[in-house]
Amino acid sequence: MTSYLAEAPAGSGLKSVPCSNVPGVIEVLSTRRDPYGKTAKRVAQMGPISGMNAFGLKIVNVSGADGAQEILMNKDKAFANGPAWSFFIGPFFHRGVMLMDFDEHRYHRRILQAAFTPTALKGYLQEMQPVIAEQVHQLPTGRVEMFSWLKQLTLDVALEVFLGVKLPRDEADKLNKAFIETVAAGTALVRKPVPGGRWWKGLRSRKVLEEFFYATIDAKRARETPDLFSALCHAQSEEGDRFTDEDVVNHMIFVLMAAHDTSTMTMSQMVYWTAKNPQWQERARTQSLELEPEIGYDTLGKFTDLDLIMRESLRMCPPVPALPRMAVKDTQVLGHHIPEGSIVAVLQQTNHRDPAYFTNPDTFDPDRFSPEREEDRGHRMAWVPFGGGAHKCIGLHFGQMEIKTVMHRLLREFEWSVPDGYEVPMDYSSLPVPKDNLPVYIRRR
């Protein structure tokens, strides 16, 4: 017997969303264990749109690029970011730009954009390169857990480029732990501050981050320095709008989380796949050796092979596996009735392996992004690791710049490998991370 999330209004011509009869929490847990297999099974049984009840919410999973386009382009303003993301991360990243919608979102994004202009990015590139060069040069050889190492590196880059501060190792580690706990809290199954639980740790860590930024903000207001924290303190739109202290702190906590985690995940996947496919590692290395160790902003476009590897790694494992939105009114997706208050999830993790657009989608094949093939151009929403529509990632150019700079230095100084037959075990309980921290064997060139 088929059940439905909600009956479509009589005479509307819309279909009701078929709903799983499995308890929602079990559905969530099984999807975390095997997102690709579970989603494929769900699509085979119920089609590209299916629902479930979990955490007291109606949740609609939407597979496929066509559904993604309807939701992310949001022409009817039926879907909102804030209420959906707030359910997962609101207490920890409230008032971040991703948790805003419509006029308020445009207002804050317009001011934020001043911190991500080409001029600003050139300054950040200049600031990050000495940090990256020093850390890469000190990378130990032998067996190295690369995910942990990259996470530490991206934090150090963030402290230098985003905060413009040098902290003792224990203070930096304290901030790193706070970011890890705030991100993990969003997918807690027990969504109450039970001591020792994920939710409780996330709330505690949010206070740690707030205290750090509020203690520093007066100095940043007083003098302009070449870092994002200062840029947000002094940024203003063409209309003269500026951020309050509270705005700056909220945006800094959110942007640091977004940049810190997504870059780490992307680079770890690039290291993994180029270890498994050494021919691609060598192609990228040959290109890097033709360039100077220290690069300029105009050099970034010359990393064509590295760009292919990055794009394919983002396809194989996007750092943000799903994009949730909440229906703020009764609406429809692909002819299905979506009731007000439902959360719809664009499943980009599995969309990126849709055989309708990607040949042999489970195979690492960077050439699929080459000018000769351009498989990602088969649909505007076939490949969307940075999201789409009004909420497309504002820091995507910064992220790609940081990733290419780090990988360029690694390629010039080292070679890396993994044992034959090694497959990275992934943890999908929060954002996708290697369960074993990705052990890689490093050799200095």
N, C-alpha and C positions, 0 to 999 in steps of 0.2 A: 504494500500500500504506500503510495507516494504522499508525503506531506509537503506543506508549503510554508514559507516564511510568513507570508500574509496574502490574503486573497486579493487579486487585482480587482479594482472597481468594476462593477457590472457595466457593460457597454463601452468600456475604455478601449477594447481591442488589445489590451496588454496581457502578457502571460504572467502567471504567478511564479515567483522564484522557488524552484524545488529545494526542499530542505532535508538535510541529513537527520536521520532518527537517532544517530549516535550522540550521546551527551557531549555538549560543546567542549568541555575541558578535555575530554578524551580525544576529540577531533584535533584540538590545538596541540596536544602533546604528541600525537602520532604524526602530525604535519611537521613539527619541529624535528622529529627523528629522521624523517625522510620526505622533505618537501617536494622533491621531484616525483617520486613514485606515488605519494599520496595525492598530489594535485592531478597527475595523469589519470589515476583511478577515479577521482571525483569528476573530472571532465568527461570520462568515458561513460560514467553512470548517469550524470545529471546535466551534462552540457557545460558550456563556458561560464555560465552564471549559476551559482548555487549558494545556499544559505545555511546558517547554523545559529543556534542560540548559545551564547557563552558570556560569562561575566555579567549576566543580566542585560545583554545587548543583542540586537539582531545584527548579524554580520553577514555581508554578502561578498563572496569571493568572485572576482571577475578575471577571467583568463582571456588572453588574446589582445592584439594591438587595437582592434576596432573598439572594444570596450574601454581600453585605456584612453583612447583618444576622446571618447565622449565624456569621460570623467575628468581627465586632466585639463582639457581645453575649457570645459565647464561653461559653455556658451549661455546657458540659462541661469547661471549662478545658483545652481541647485545644491552644489557640494561645497563644504567648508573644510579647510585644513584644521583650524584651531580646535573645534570640539573633538575631532577624531584623535589628533595627536595628543591633545590634553589628557584624554583618558589614559594613554600609555605613559607619557612623560611630562604632563603638565605640572605636577608638584615639583619637578626637578629642573625643568627648563622653561618655566612659565615666562611669557612675554618675549620669548625669542621670535624672530621674524617668521619662522615656519609655523608658529602657532597663532598667526594673525591672518585676517581675511579682508578682502574687498578694499574699501577706502583706507582703513587703518593700515592694512598691509602695504598698499601703494605709498602711503605717507612715510612709513618707516623704511621701506626698501629704497625710496628715492634718496633719503639721507645716507643710508648704508652704502649706496652705490659710489659715493664719493671716496670710500675707502678701498674700492676695487677698480679704480681707473687704471689705464696702462701706465700712467706716471707713478701711481702708488705701487703697482705690481713691480715695476722696475726697481723701486726703492727696496721692497721686500726681498727681491732676488739678490740684491747687493748685500743685504743684511744676513740672509740665510746661508750664503755660500761658505763663509769661514767656519761656521758651526758645523755644517755638513762635511766639509773637507776634513776638519779635525776629527770628528767622530768616526768617519769612514776609515781614515788612516789608522785609527786605534782599534778597528774591528779585529778581534782575535781570529786566529786560524784554527783549523780542526773542526770539531762538532760545535755548532753555534745554533741556539734556538732563535731563529731569525725573527719570528713574530715579536718576541719580547724585546729583542734588540731594536727593531724598527719602531716599536711603540715608544721606547725610551728616546730614540732619535727624534721622532716627530714631536714629542713633548719638549725636548730641548730647543728645537726649531721654533715651536710655538712660544716658548718663554722669551726667546730672543726677538722674533719677528712680530708676534702679536702683542706681547706684554712689554718688551723692551727692558727686561730685567734679567739679572744673573742671580740665581738663587743657590744657596748651599744644597748639596745633593739630598739631604734629608727633607728640606722644604720642597724641593722639586718632586721628590717621591711622594710626599704628602698630597700635593696637588694631583699627581698622576693617579694615585689611589682614589681620590675624590671623584675624578672624572670616570674612572672605571665603575665605581659604585653607583653613580648617578645614571649612567647608561644602562647598567644591568637591572636597575630598579624598575625600569619601564615594562619589563616582561615578567615581573613577579606574579606568581599565581596567587599568593596571599597578599592582597592589596590593602593591607593595614600595617601600621607601624609596630609590628610585633618585634620586641628586642631581638637583635641578631639576624632578622630576616632581611631580604633584599630591599623591601620598601623602606624599612626603618633605616638601613644603611644609606639609601639614596637621600632621604630627608636630612640625615646628619651631614652627609657630604655636601649637599647644596649649601648648608650654612657655612661650611669650611670655605667654599668658593666665594660666597658673598663677602665674608669677612676679609678675605684677601683683596678683593677688588675695591671694596669701600675704603680700605686702609690706604690704598694707593692712588685713588682717583683725584684727590686735590693736587698732588704733584703733577699729574698728567694734564689737568686743566691749566696749571700755571705755565707750562712750557711745552711747546710742540717738539716731539721727537719722532724719528722714522719708524714707528710701530703702529699696529692696528689700534691698540688701546688709546694712544694719543690721537690717532686719526678719528676715532669715534667721538672723542671728547671735543674735538674742534670741527667736526664735519658739519656742513650745513647744505641744505638744498638750494636750488636757484631762487627759491622764494624766501630764503633766509631762515628756514626752520632748523632747529638744533635739538639734540637729545638732552633729556634730563639725566641726572646722575643714575637714577633708577633704570632708565632706558639703556644707558651705557653698560651697566653691570649685567643686566639681563641679556643684552646682545652679546657681550663678551663671553659669558658662560656658554651660551648656545653655540656661537661661532667656533669657539675653541673645541667644544665637544665634536662638532661636525667635522672640522678640519683634522683634528687629532686622530679620530677613529677611522674615518673613511680613507685617509691617505695611508695609514698603517695597513689596513686590510687590503687595499689595492696593491701596494708594494709587496706584501707577503705573497699574494697570488702571482705577481709577476716573477718573483724569485722562485716560487714553486714551479711554475710552468716552464720557465727557462732552464731550471735544473732538470726537469723531465724531458725537455726538448733542447739539448745543447746546441743544435744547429741554429736555433733562434737566438740563443745567448751569444753565439759567435757573430751572427749577423749584426746584432745591436752593438757588440763590442767593437767590431771593425769600424762602424760609423762613429762611435765615440772617440776612438783613437785618432780619427781624422780631425777632431776638434780640440780646442784648447781645454785644459782641465777646468778653468774658470770660464763660465759661459756668460753671454749677454742675453738680454731679453729677446733680441732678434735671432739668436741662435736656436731658440726652442723649436722653430719650424723645421730645422734641419735634422731633427731626430725622427726621421720617417719610420725606420724599423722599430724603434722604441715605442713610437706612437701606435703602431699596429699591435705590438705586444700588450700595451696598456689597454687598448680598446677591447682586445679579445679577453684579457683577464677580467675586465669589468663586465663583459658579457657572461663569462663562465661563472662569475660569482660577484654580483653587484653588492656593494657594501650595505645598501639599504634594500633588503629583499622585497619589501612590499610598501606601497604608498597608500595609507588609509585616508579616507575622506568621510565626512558625515553628511547625509542628506538633510538639508535644512528645510525641505518641503517635499511633499510627494512628487516623485519624478520617475523617470524610466531610463534604463540602459539596455540597448539592443532589444527593445521591445518588451522588456520585463519591468513589471511594476516594482519600484523601490519606495517603500514607505518612509515618511519623514522620521528622522531619528535613527535610521539604520546607518551602520558603518559599512562602507564599501571599501574593499581592498584591491588595489591594482597589483597583480602578482607579477611584478617585473622579473623576479628571480626565475620563474618558469617561462615567462614570455620570451626571455632572452634565449631560450632553447626551443623556440617554436620552429618545427621543420618547414612550416609554410614560408619562412624567410631565411632560415639558416641551414645550409647543407651539412649533414652529419653533425647536428648541433651539440652532441656530447664530446666532440673532438676538438682539441686545441688547434686552431687554424687561423693565425693572425692575418693571413693573406685574404681572408674573406672580407677584410676592410680595405683592401687595396683598390686603387682607382679602376682596375680592370673588372673587379667583382662588385664591390660596394653593396654587400648583402644587407647592410643596415639601412640602405635607402629604399628597401622594398616597401616600407611603411614608416611614416614619421614617428610612430610609437613602437617600432620593432625593437629599438635599442635606446633605452632611456635611463642610463645609470645615474644621471643627474636630475631626474624628474622631468616634468614638462609643464607647459602653460605658465601661468602667472607665478607659480612657486618653483620654477626651475632654479637649481642651486645657484645662489649669488656668488659663491666662492669657487665655481668650477675651474676658472682659469688659474686661480691661485693654486688649487689642488694639483692640477696637471703640471704646473710649473715646479712645484716642490717635488713631485714624484719623478719627473724627468731629471731634475738636478741630482737627486739622491742616486737614482739608478745609473746615471752617467758616471758618477764618481765610483760606484761599486764596480761597474764594468771595466773601468780603466785600471783598477788596482787588484781585482780579485777574479777568480773563477769559482764556481760552486756546483755542487752535485748532490743528488740524493741516491740511496741504494736502489738497485734494479727492483722494480715491482712495488716500490713505496707509493702509497696513496695517502694523501693528507686526510686525517679524520677531522671532519668539520663539526663544530658545535653551532647549531642554529637556534639555541634557546633565547638568544638576544640578537645582536648583530652577528653575522657569520665569522667565526674565528677558529683557528686550528686548535683542536683539543690538546695536541702535543707541543704547541708553540712552534711548530715547523722546524725540526732539527735538520740542518743543512751542513754539508761538509765544505769548508771554505779553504781555498788555497791562494796564497798571494802570488800574483803573476811575476 
